[in-house]
Amino acid sequence: MDYDGLALFVVPSGSKGWHFRFSWQGKQARISLGQYPELSLKDARIKRDEYRSVIAKGEDPRLLHRRTSQAQQSEDRASLTFKMFVPQWKELKYKRLGPDEPHKKGSTRTQIERYLEKDILPIIGFIPIEQITRVDVLSIIRKIEKRGKLSIAEKVRSWLTQIFRHAVLEGLIDVNPALDMSYLALPKPPAQNNPHLEKEDIPQLLVALANYPGDIQTKLGLKLLLLT
């Protein structure tokens, strides 16, 4: 305990925090000022004196504390870039993928890291997350589509939707700028299947198989397919 209501509390885990204890309308109350040693004794005393001054004016210091906290949150939110937020999403995403997933060739984790660095972060990495617009997201998708990588564009759209949904649920943004972006996606070209074998081509195939110098199992397998 310092004096005039300032106290240093120690929790079982060992972390320490400054609290200001005071009486308001006949009831005991307290306000958390910050963690020690991040908040020094000198700064803790300054905060305590601010709250004591508020009490002397007949006002509840918790209202000032709430306004100060909200202002700090708004300031932190305004300076939080997309690149700074992404690790929060990746931590949750990778836990859901499972411990063995990173070791697989072409794993989702590998693809996420690759296309974050290649396509996403260069465009929106240093933009505050609350300022990112649909135009920004669309520019990323169009860049990938321009390379003809429509499947990758689809994956990136999905990841961006998840990242911004996470930010919405954290209260960092109000609208998901990647939502419904699939509506503007370029259509994938129709699948091109190999032409089927015409009846008149079978004799020529049998001759080719007879002269095929490769593995006997391959020859037998192809002949078996002709019978099915």
N, C-alpha and C positions, 0 to 999 in steps of 0.2 A: 504494500500500500504506500502511495506517495503522500498526498494530502489533498484536501478540497475535492474529494471524490475520485481522484485518479488512482487506478489500481492496475497491477500487472497480473493477469490470470494465466495459469499454466495448466494445460489439459494433459490427460494421461499419456498422450502420444509424445509429449515433450514440447510441443509448440507453445509459443507465448503470445499473448495479445493484450493490448491496452483497453481498459474499459473505464467509462466515466459513470460513476454511481451518483444518483441525486434523488431528491424527494419532490414529487409533483402531485399537488392536490391530496396530500396525506398518504400517498402511496410511494413505495420505493421502486425505482426504475433504473435502468442502465443503458448505455449506448456503447457499442463496439467502435473503437476509434481506429484500429488497425493492428497489424501484426508487428511484433518485435523480433529482430532488430530493424526491419524495414522502416518502421516508424520509430524514430529516436525518442528518448525521454523529453528532450527539448521540444520537439514538434508535438508530442502528446500533450504536454503542458499547455502549448499554444491552443490546441483544439479544445482542451478542457476549459480554458479561460473564455473562449468564444461562447461555449455553451452556458457557462456561468453568467456571462453577460446577458444572454438571451433570457435566462431565468429571472435575472434582476429586473428585466423589462416586463415580466409577467407573461412570458410566452413559453410554450412547450418546446424544449430544445430538440425533441424528436422530429418536429416538423422541419427545422433547419437541417437536421441530419438527413432526412428523407430527400429534401430538395437538393442538397449537396450530392448525395449518392446518385440521384437521377441525372444531374448535370454531368457527373463524371461518366456515367454509363453512356450518355449521349455523345460525349467527347470520344470515348473509347470506340463506340460504334462508328463514328464518322471517320476514324483513322484506321479501322480494320480493313485491310485489303483482302482480295480474294486469295492471294497466295498465303496470307497469314491464317486464313480460316480453313483452308483445305486439309491440313493435318488433322483437324478435329473429325472431319468426315472420313478420312482415310483410316483413322484408328478404329472407328466403328465398322466401316466397310470390311476391313481386313479381318477383324474378329469374326464376322459373319461368314467369310470365305473359308475359314478353318485353318488349322496350323500347317497342314500338308500342302495347301494350295500353292504357296509361293515357290515350291520346288518343282512344280510341273512346267514343262516346256510350253511357252506361249500362254502362260497363266494370265488370269484376269489382272492380278496385281502387276505383273510385268507390263501388260498393255496399258493399264491406267497410268503407271509411272512414265511410260514412253510418250503417250499422247498428251499428257499434262505438260511435259517439257517441250514437246515438239509443236503442238497446236494451240493449247489452251492458255498456258501461263504467258507466252509472249504477247498475247492480245489483251488479256484481262487481269493478269497476275498482280499488277500494281495499282489497279483501280479499286477504290473503296467498295466493298461488296454491296453496300446500299445504293451505290450509284450505277451499278451495272444494269444495262437495259437489254431489251429483246434484240435490238440492233446489234449490240456487242456479241450476244450469243449466236445470232444468225451469221455474223461475219466469220465466226469460228467454223460453223457447219459448212458454209459455202466454200471456205478455203479447202476443207477436206474433200468435199464433193467434186471440186474442180480437179482434184488429182484422180478422180474416178474411184475413190475408196468409199463407196456408198455404205458398205457394211460397217466400216470404221466410223463413219459419220453417225450411223444409227446408235452405235455404242456410246460415242461421245455425247450425243443428245441425252441418252439415258443417264450417264454419269453426272452431267451438268444438272439435270432435273433433280437427281438425288442430292447433290451438293446444296443447291438452292432450297430444296425442301427442308434439309437439315437446318439451314440458316433461318428459314421462316419459323420452324419449331423452336429455335433458340431465341426467337424474338429479335433477331438482328435485322431482318428485312420483313416487309409486309406482303410483297408479291414475288412469286417465283418467275423470273424472267425467261426460264427455259420451258415453262409449261406449255403444252400443246404445240411445241415447235415441230413435231412430226408432221403436222398438217402441211408445212412448207417444204418437206423433204422431197428431193428428186426421186421419181419412181425408179425402182431397180429394173434393169433390162430383163426380158423374159429369159428363162433358162433355155439353153440350147442343148438338147439331147442328141446323142449320136443317132444317125439314121438306122432304121432296122434293116436286116438282111433280107433281100429279095430271094424268092425261090430259085430263080435262074442263076443266082450268084453262088449257090451252095456247092456245085461241082468245082468251081474255081477255088473256093475256100478249102475243100478237101485236098486238092492237089497242093495248095500252099502249105497245109498242115503236114502232109506227107513229107514235104521237102524242108520242113522247119527244123533247124539244127539245135533248137533250144531244149529246155528241160522236158522230159517225157511226161511229167505230171501236168505241165501246162498244155501239152497236146491232148492228153486224155481229158483234161477239164473242158477244153473247148469242144471236143467231140461230144462230151456229155451234155453240154449246153444245147447242142443241136438237137438232142433227143427230147429236150424238155419244152 
